[in-house]
Amino acid sequence: MKRNEDWLSRAVSARDVVAHLKSRHNVFVQGAAATPTTLLDAMVERSDLEAVQLFHIHLNGPCRFAEPAQQHAFVSHSFFVGANLRKPIEEGRAFFVPIFLSDIPGLFTSRRVPLDVALVSLSPPDEHGLCTLGPSVDATKTATEHAPIILAEINEQMPRTHGATTVALDRVTAFVHTNRPLHTVEPAQLGEVETQIGEHIANLVEDGSTLQMGIGAIPDAVLNRLGNKHELGVHTEMFSDRLIPLIEGGVVTNRLKKVHAGRTVTSFVSGSRALFDFVHDNQRVEFHPCDRTNDTALIRKNPRVVALNAAIEIDLTGQVCADSMGHSIFSGIGGQMDFIRGASLSEGGKAILALPSTAKHGQLSRIVATLKPGAGVVTTRGHVHYVATEHGVVDLFGLDLKRRALALISIAHPDFRAQLTREVNQLRHFTLA
C-alpha cells in the first residue's frame, strides 16, 4: 500500500501534540540521541498537568520536567541515569529504577508498568507509510507496541535505520514535523591511563571475537587498538563513532557470528552526526529491542564474546559497584550483567570489567577492601571474571578470597597496595604476604 503523499498535512504544532497527555498518564519517553526534546519542552509549557509518570532510559538534552517548579506535574523514573537527572534524584524529586536493560521491555508487555503514552522521535515515513525509531530502539519499540497513544516528533534529520525499528504512521496519534539536529556526544578524550587499559584489553581480543563495547574513553581506547585483528563481529547494546573505522576497514565482518551473521547488531547508538549518517539506511547495521540484543541465551551463541563494561569501584572479593558512588546514584545497571553472563557462557568468551585504578586525581583507590556504604553491587563476585586497570589484567574466576585479594592488589595503584594489604589482613583470618 502506498503512503498518502500528503502525510505532512497531518502535522500539528508541538503544543497540539502534547494536548493528548492527561494527568497521571504513564508515559514512556524515548532517549539518547532520539530524545524528543521538542515535545518535552512543549509538555512542560502546560500548566494543567498533575502527576504524569515519565519512564525512560538515559535522556539527552535538557530535562526541564525535573526542575523543582515541575515536581507537582511530572515524576521521572530513570531506568538508567544521565548527568541531567543525578541532582533531581539525589534531592528526591526524581527516582531511579534498578533493572537489567534486558528486563525493561517486559515491564510494558506484562503491564507491570501499564503505559498510556509513548513519546518518541521518528524518521519520515517511506512509501509504505513506515517510520523508524532511528538510532534508539532499546525499549522504545516495545513501548510503541503497548501504549495506545503514540505522540511523535517526525524529524527530517532522523536517520532511517534497519532491523526491528518501524512504526506505522497510522499508529501515530499526533505528530509535529521538525528539522533539527539530533543530540550528539563527541568522542571521549583519551589519556595515558585509558590508553594503557585499552592496550591490555586489546591483547585479550582474539581474531573471530564478537564484541560488546559501549561508549567512553576506555571502550574507545580498546577499539583504537583492534585494527590488526581479523573477522571480528559486533553484537552489543550500543556503540559509538570509534567502531566505524573497524567496519569500513574490514576488521569487523560479522561473518563468524551465529546470531544475525553478516550484520552489526545493536539496540541504540550514541555519538556524532557522522555516526548517524553511517547508520542511515545502512543494511549492514541492524537495530533490535534490548530484550533481544541483551538476551543471554542469544549472546552466548556467538563465538568468543568479549564483553567490556565499566566499574566505579571493586572490592577485594570481586564485588563490582557500577551504578552509584555510595548512596548517590550515578548511572544504572544497564546491560552489564546481561553481557557479563552472556560472554562467560560463550565458547571462548571473556567478560571484562575495566576501571582506572584511582579517582580524584590519584587521591582515592578504586580497588577497595570494602565497598562504600550504599554502593550498588551490579556484578556479583560470583559473576566477575577479568578485571583490568592501567596496571594490568587479572582473571578472578575460580579464585578463593585470598587469591582474589592478591590478584586485585597487584593491579591496584602502587601507592595503595600496602594499605589494601593491611586492610584485608584486618578483615580476614588469613594474612597476605
C-alpha positions, 0 to 999 in steps of 0.5 A: 500500500502506498503512503498518502503523499500528503502525510505532512498535512497531518502535522500539528504544532508541538503544543497540539501534540502534547494536548493528548497527555492527561494527568497521571498518564504513564508515559514512556519517553524515548532517549539518547540521541532520539530524545524528543526534546521538542515535545518535552519542552512543549509538555512542560509549557502546560500548566494543567498537568498533575502527576504524569509518570515519565519512564525512560532510559538515559535522556539527552538534552535538557530535562526541564520536567525535573526542575523543582517548579515541575515536581507537582506535574511530572515524576521521572523514573530513570531506568538508567541515569544521565548527568541531567537527572543525578541532582533531581534524584539525589534531592528526591524529586526524581527516582531511579529504577534498578533493572537489567536493560534486558528486563525493561521491555517486559515491564510494558508487555506484562503491564507491570508498568501499564503505559498510556503514552509513548513519546518518541522521535521518528524518521519520515515515513517511506512509501509504505507509510513506515517510520523508524525509531532511528538510532534508539530502539532499546525499549522504545519499540516495545513501548510503541507496541503497548501504549495506545497513544503514540505522540511523535516528533517526525524529524527530517534529520532522523536517520532511517535505520534497519532491523526491528525499528518501524512504526506505522504512521497510522499508529501515530496519534499526533505528530509535529514535523521538525528539522533539527539536529539530533543530540550528539556526544563527541568522542571521549578524550583519551589519556595515558591511563585509558590508553594503557587499559585499552592496550591490555584489553586489546591483547585479550581480543582474539581474531573471530571475537564478537564484541560488546563495547559501549561508549567512553574513553576506555571502550574507545581506547580498546577499539583504537587498538583492534585494527590488526585483528581479523573477522571480528563481529559486533553484537552489543547494546550500543556503540559509538563513532570509534567502531566505524573505522573497524567496519569500513576497514574490514576488521569487523565482518560479522561473518563468524557470528551465529546470531544475525551473521553478516550484520552489526547488531545493536539496540541504540547508538550514541555519538556524532552526526557522522555516526548517524549518517553511517547508520542511515539506511545502512543494511549492514547495521541492524537495530533490535529491542534490548530484550533481544540484543541483551538476551543471554541465551542469544549472546552466548551463541556467538563465538568468543564474546568479549564483553567490556563494561565499566566499574566505579569501584571493586572490592577485594572479593570481586564485588563490582559497584557500577551504578552509584558512588555510595548512596548517590546514584550515578548511572544504572545497571544497564546491560552489564550483567546481561553481557557479563553472563552472556560472554562467560557462557560463550565458547571462548568468551571473556567478560571484562570489567575495566576501571582506572585504578584511582579517582580524584586525581590519584587521591582515592583507590578504586580497588577497595577492601570494602565497598562504600556504604550504599554502593550498588553491587551490579556484578556479583563476585560470583559473576566477575571474571577479568578485571583490568586497570592501567596496571594490568589484567587479572582473571578472578574466576575460580579464585578463593578470597585470598587469591582474589585479594592478591590478584586485585592488589597487584593491579591496584595503584602502587601507592595503595597496595600496602594499605589494601594489604593491611586492610584485608589482613584486618578483615580476614583470618588469613594474612597476605604476604 
